[in-house]
Amino acid sequence: MTGNMWNYGSTAGRQAGVDLIGYKVEATDGSIGKVDKHSDDADAAYLVVDTGVWIFGKEVLLPASTVVGIDPNERKIFVGLTKQEIKDAPEFDREKHLGNQGYHDELGTHYGRGTPFGGPHA
């Protein structure tokens, strides 16, 4: 991943205004679940994926930069992560997500950035 991990890459195919809730999410090695929530906020875009029974109902937050392609006809999102990388991700916590620097640091570290938004700490 390059640039800010919380922005969609220029080749991801993200179209503004398209609701991604319910889209199936495909890892590099198979299906992982469906989008439960998403944000298109500048420098803070992400997907929350409900993994269903695959990881016993765990939800994970995927930074927008993990998206490598979107197929609106098939209602699928392709991410550049393996199922294991997603399984090992910190579980999405709605309370921690809002304004918790430690949680964002943990996500940044897991997705290989070491800092929460792909840049230095403020």
N, C-alpha and C positions, 0 to 999 in steps of 0.2 A: 504494500500500500504506500502511496505517496501522497504528499500534501496533507491537508487536514482530514483526519479520520472521520469527522462528523459531517462531511460533505459527500454527495454522490460524485463519482468520477464522470468525466465528460463522455465516456463511452458506455455508461450504465444504462442509458435509455430511459431515464426518469423523465416523465412528462408532468409538469406542474398541474395541479388540480385533479389528478387521477387518484381516487381513493384506493389504497393498496390493501385495506382490511379484507381478510378472507383469501388473499392470494396464497397459493402454495409456495413453500420455500424449498429450494433444491440446493443441497450442498454439492461439493464436487463428486461425492460418492453416494448420492441418494437423497431422498426426500427427508426433511426434518420436521415439518409441521406447517402451520399457517400463521399469517400475520394477524396479530391481535390488536396492535396499535402501531401507529407510525407518526413521525414528525418530519416536516420539510423545512423546519426553521433553519435559517442560514447559520452555518457553523455549529449546528446542533441537531442535524438530521439523523434519524435512527429508525430501526424496526424493532418491535417487540414480537418475538415469535413464540407461540404456544406449541411446545413440542408434543403435546398430547401424551399418549401412552408410550411413545418411544423413550422418553426420559421421565416417565411417571408424572406427567403434568407440569414439568418444569417450564418456566418461561425464561427466555434469554433476550438480552438487548444486543442487537447487532448494529454497530456504527454504519452509517450510509456507505462509507468507503468499501465495505465488504461486498457490496452489491456489484456484480459484474455484468448483469443483464436482466432485463425485464421483458417478459412476453405478455402484453396485454390481451392478446387473443386467447392464449392458454391460461391466463391469470396465474402466471408463475414468475417467481423471482429467483434468480440464480446468484449464489454467493460463492466467493472464492475461498471457502473454508471447508475442511472435512467435517464429517459428522462428529468425529472425536474432538476436534477443536471446539466445536459448538457445545458438545456435551461437557467439556472441561471449563466452559465459560462460567463466570460468576452468575448465580441465579439473579434474575431481574427482581428487584425489590422496589415497588412503587414509592415507598416512603424514602428510601435512601436515594433514589434517582433524582429527586427534587432538591437541588442545592447541597448535596453531600460530596465534597471534594474527594474524600477518601474512596468512595464508591467509584467515582469517575477515574481516579488514579488507578484503581484496581482493574477497571475495564481497559484503560490505556495500556497498562502493563500486559494484560492477557492478549490483547490484539497487537502487541509488538511495538507500541509507541513509547511506553515508559512515562508519558505525560498524558493528562486527560484529553486534551483537544489537539494533539499532534504538534504541540509547540511548547515553549517554556511556561513554567508556572508564572502566574501573574504576581 
